[in-house]
Amino acid sequence: MQLIQPIKVQQLIDKLKDQELYVHIEQTTGAYAAHMDSSKHPASSFLTNARIRYSHGAISGNGPYRVGLKMTHGWVYSEGLTHYEDMETERLILAGHDSQGKLIVALQLSPKPF
């Protein structure tokens, strides 16, 4: 994975617009590490292979970044993104890592299930 380059990520967001896609989104604030550090509040969210179609999508911020995807009946929104997979051509894979390199947030879009 590479550090996010907003212009490249925006191009990928635009390329996937108005298509039936599968989304994978997850977020954790220490759920995986709470057993090692009781000061961590164990919270997480996970959604995979839900089908979406968005009419508008944008990346914003100065890093960490946020991505919002406007759907007919709502939004998909992810904040804290730091990296993207630059070897992908059909999927968008974004992740946010903390200062220790641990995954904090992920947003992935694909025309095929994960």
QUIDA-V28841 format. One record per helix or strand of 2 or more residues. SS is the DSSP state (helix for helix, strand for strand). FROM is the first residue (numbers start at 0). TO is the last residue. If there is no record, write none. Layout:
<<SS & FROM & TO> <SS & FROM & TO>>
//
This chain:
<<strand & 1 & 2> <helix & 5 & 15> <strand & 20 & 27> <strand & 43 & 51> <strand & 53 & 59> <strand & 64 & 70> <strand & 73 & 80> <strand & 82 & 83> <strand & 91 & 96> <strand & 102 & 109>>
//
